[in-house]
Amino acid sequence: MLTEFNVNNGIMTSEFSPEIFYYEIMLDEGEDHLAFDYKSTGKVTIYGNENLTYGDNHILIEVYDTSVVTYTFIVHKEKTDEALATFLEYEDASIKSKILDDIKAPGIAVITFLIIITLFCIIFKRK
């Protein structure tokens, strides 16, 4: 098994765990291979880490120990550095906006309800 795996020239979408065998990685335009460091418990063979093209590329890492364990890495090669930066900024902004919207909507509804109840009580107050 792989006991450690670190990407040097890309961004993994999730943290590495030896028991998880599928990962996605974002890679910048100027890179033609994925640079990474790893530690393993057996002999390692790597497939598909040469001449990466735009779009999705598949890299397989097989570890031969008491049995064969295969890790699959889907490497998304972006056309520009800005595409990745824009994607990350958009995700951060949309998450923040969604959280604020989720907080505002119920608050406005509660305030509106209280105003209506108060006006109702004032208008139909019994003497």
C-alpha positions as CSV (number, residue, x, y, z in Angstrom):
1,M,0.0,0.0,0.0
2,L,1.0,3.6,-0.3
3,T,1.5,5.0,3.2
4,E,2.1,8.6,2.1
5,F,1.3,10.5,-1.1
6,N,2.0,14.3,-1.7
7,V,1.5,16.2,-4.9
8,N,4.2,18.8,-5.7
9,N,2.8,20.6,-8.8
10,G,-1.0,20.3,-8.4
11,I,-3.9,20.4,-6.0
12,M,-5.6,17.2,-4.7
13,T,-9.3,17.6,-4.1
14,S,-9.2,15.4,-1.0
15,E,-6.6,14.4,1.6
16,F,-4.7,11.2,0.9
17,S,-5.5,8.1,2.9
18,P,-3.9,4.7,2.3
19,E,-7.4,3.0,2.3
20,I,-8.8,5.3,-0.4
21,F,-7.9,4.2,-3.9
22,Y,-9.4,7.0,-6.1
23,Y,-8.3,10.7,-6.2
24,E,-8.8,13.8,-8.4
25,I,-6.0,16.3,-8.9
26,M,-6.0,19.8,-10.6
27,L,-2.8,20.4,-12.7
28,D,-1.7,23.7,-14.3
29,E,-1.2,24.2,-18.0
30,G,2.6,24.3,-18.0
31,E,3.0,20.8,-16.5
32,D,3.3,17.7,-18.7
33,H,3.5,15.2,-15.8
34,L,2.5,15.0,-12.2
35,A,5.3,15.5,-9.7
36,F,4.7,13.7,-6.4
37,D,6.4,12.0,-3.5
38,Y,5.3,8.8,-1.9
39,K,6.1,6.1,0.6
40,S,5.0,2.5,0.1
41,T,5.1,-0.9,1.7
42,G,6.1,-2.7,-1.6
43,K,7.3,-2.4,-5.1
44,V,5.6,0.5,-7.1
45,T,4.8,0.7,-10.8
46,I,3.4,4.0,-12.2
47,Y,1.3,4.1,-15.5
48,G,0.2,7.1,-17.5
49,N,2.3,9.9,-16.0
50,E,3.9,11.1,-19.2
51,N,2.8,13.8,-21.7
52,L,-0.4,14.7,-19.9
53,T,-2.9,16.5,-22.1
54,Y,-5.7,19.1,-21.5
55,G,-8.7,17.6,-19.8
56,D,-8.7,14.4,-17.8
57,N,-5.7,12.1,-17.6
58,H,-5.6,8.8,-15.8
59,I,-2.5,7.8,-13.7
60,L,-2.4,4.4,-12.1
61,I,-0.1,3.5,-9.3
62,E,0.2,-0.2,-8.5
63,V,1.8,-1.4,-5.3
64,Y,3.0,-5.0,-5.2
65,D,3.2,-6.3,-1.6
66,T,1.4,-9.4,-0.4
67,S,-1.2,-8.5,-3.0
68,V,-1.6,-5.9,-5.7
69,V,-3.2,-2.6,-4.7
70,T,-4.1,0.0,-7.4
71,Y,-4.5,3.7,-6.8
72,T,-6.3,5.7,-9.5
73,F,-5.6,9.4,-10.0
74,I,-7.7,11.5,-12.4
75,V,-5.6,14.5,-13.3
76,H,-7.5,17.5,-14.7
77,K,-5.1,19.6,-16.7
78,E,-6.3,23.2,-17.0
79,K,-5.5,25.5,-19.9
80,T,-4.5,28.5,-17.8
81,D,-3.5,29.2,-14.2
82,E,-6.4,31.7,-14.1
83,A,-9.0,29.0,-14.8
84,L,-8.0,27.3,-11.6
85,A,-7.8,30.5,-9.6
86,T,-11.2,31.7,-10.9
87,F,-12.8,28.3,-10.1
88,L,-11.5,28.5,-6.5
89,E,-12.5,32.1,-6.0
90,Y,-16.0,31.3,-7.4
91,E,-16.4,28.4,-5.1
92,D,-15.4,30.4,-2.1
93,A,-17.7,33.3,-3.0
94,S,-20.7,31.2,-3.8
95,I,-20.3,29.3,-0.5
96,K,-20.1,32.5,1.5
97,S,-23.1,34.0,-0.4
98,K,-25.2,30.8,0.1
99,I,-24.4,30.8,3.9
100,L,-25.4,34.5,4.1
101,D,-28.6,33.9,2.1
102,D,-29.5,31.0,4.4
103,I,-29.1,33.2,7.4
104,K,-31.0,36.2,6.0
105,A,-34.1,34.5,4.7
106,P,-35.4,33.1,8.0
107,G,-34.5,36.3,9.9
108,I,-36.4,38.5,7.5
109,A,-39.4,36.1,7.7
110,V,-39.4,36.2,11.5
111,I,-39.2,40.0,11.7
112,T,-42.0,40.3,9.1
113,F,-44.2,37.9,11.1
114,L,-43.6,39.8,14.4
115,I,-44.5,43.1,12.7
116,I,-47.7,41.7,11.3
117,I,-48.7,40.2,14.7
118,T,-47.9,43.6,16.4
119,L,-50.0,45.5,13.9
120,F,-52.8,43.0,14.3
121,C,-52.8,43.4,18.1
122,I,-52.8,47.2,17.8
123,I,-55.6,47.3,15.3
124,F,-57.9,44.8,17.0
125,K,-57.1,45.6,20.6
126,R,-60.1,45.0,22.8
127,K,-61.1,47.8,25.2
